[in-house]
Amino acid sequence: MFFNSLLKMKDSNADSTKYRQKTVLKVKRLLNLLIVVIFSLGVLVPPALAQEILPQPDPEFKGKIKVTYETSEADTSILQSPEAPDGKSGSFR
């Protein structure tokens, strides 16, 4: 591996070998920390941060179903078109 090749490099100076070993150790620790942070973010943060449940569930039926359509009552709330939230337009600009 890359780290082992750094350690095996021949150098006459023992101090540079110690420095190289310390540097490799620091890089390994940094990579381990980075892996732990990335994994923690993936586990701790919910995968979907949507404010709504998508697809939206069917709305509750508020009409009345009777024997014939003449005696039944329609649910007029499902005929209304959705509105944009306050301060937001309905366009995608």
C-alpha positions as CSV (number, residue, x, y, z in Angstrom):
1,M,0.0,0.0,0.0
2,F,1.0,3.6,-0.3
3,F,1.9,4.0,3.3
4,N,4.1,1.0,3.4
5,S,6.0,2.2,0.4
6,L,6.7,5.5,2.2
7,L,8.1,3.6,5.2
8,K,10.3,1.3,3.1
9,M,12.1,4.1,1.3
10,K,15.8,4.0,2.1
11,D,17.3,7.0,3.7
12,S,20.6,7.4,5.4
13,N,19.1,9.9,7.9
14,A,17.3,8.2,10.8
15,D,15.5,11.5,11.6
16,S,13.8,11.7,8.2
17,T,12.6,8.1,8.6
18,K,11.0,9.0,12.0
19,Y,9.5,12.1,10.4
20,R,8.2,10.0,7.5
21,Q,6.7,7.5,10.0
22,K,5.0,10.3,12.0
23,T,3.7,11.8,8.8
24,V,2.2,8.5,7.6
25,L,0.6,8.0,11.0
26,K,-0.9,11.5,10.9
27,V,-2.3,10.8,7.4
28,K,-3.8,7.5,8.5
29,R,-5.4,9.1,11.5
30,L,-6.8,11.9,9.4
31,L,-8.3,9.4,6.9
32,N,-9.8,7.4,9.7
33,L,-11.3,10.5,11.2
34,L,-12.7,11.5,7.8
35,I,-14.2,8.0,7.3
36,V,-15.8,8.1,10.8
37,V,-17.3,11.6,10.1
38,I,-18.7,10.6,6.8
39,F,-20.2,7.4,8.1
40,S,-21.7,9.3,11.1
41,L,-23.3,11.9,8.9
42,G,-24.9,9.2,6.8
43,V,-26.3,7.4,9.8
44,L,-27.2,10.2,12.1
45,V,-28.7,12.6,9.5
46,P,-32.0,11.1,8.2
47,P,-31.6,10.1,4.6
48,A,-34.6,12.2,3.5
49,L,-34.8,15.6,4.9
50,A,-38.0,16.4,3.0
51,Q,-40.5,18.6,4.9
52,E,-43.4,16.6,3.4
53,I,-44.1,13.0,2.9
54,L,-43.8,12.3,-0.8
55,P,-45.8,11.0,-2.5
56,Q,-48.5,12.6,-0.5
57,P,-51.1,10.2,0.9
58,D,-54.6,10.3,-0.3
59,P,-56.7,12.9,1.6
60,E,-59.5,11.7,3.9
61,F,-62.8,11.4,2.2
62,K,-65.3,13.9,3.7
63,G,-68.3,13.1,1.6
64,K,-71.1,10.7,2.3
65,I,-71.7,7.5,0.3
66,K,-75.3,6.3,0.2
67,V,-77.2,3.8,-1.9
68,T,-77.6,6.0,-4.9
69,Y,-75.6,8.9,-6.3
70,E,-78.6,11.2,-5.9
71,T,-78.6,10.7,-2.1
72,S,-74.8,10.7,-1.7
73,E,-72.9,13.9,-0.9
74,A,-69.7,14.8,-2.8
75,D,-66.4,15.7,-1.2
76,T,-65.8,19.2,-2.6
77,S,-62.5,19.6,-0.8
78,I,-60.7,17.3,-3.3
79,L,-61.7,19.5,-6.1
80,Q,-59.7,22.5,-4.8
81,S,-56.4,23.2,-6.4
82,P,-53.3,23.3,-4.1
83,E,-51.9,26.7,-3.2
84,A,-48.3,27.8,-2.9
85,P,-47.0,28.5,0.7
86,D,-47.1,32.1,2.0
87,G,-44.4,34.2,0.2
88,K,-43.8,31.7,-2.5
89,S,-44.9,31.8,-6.0
90,G,-46.3,28.8,-7.9
91,S,-43.6,29.1,-10.7
92,F,-40.3,27.3,-10.9
93,R,-38.2,30.3,-11.7
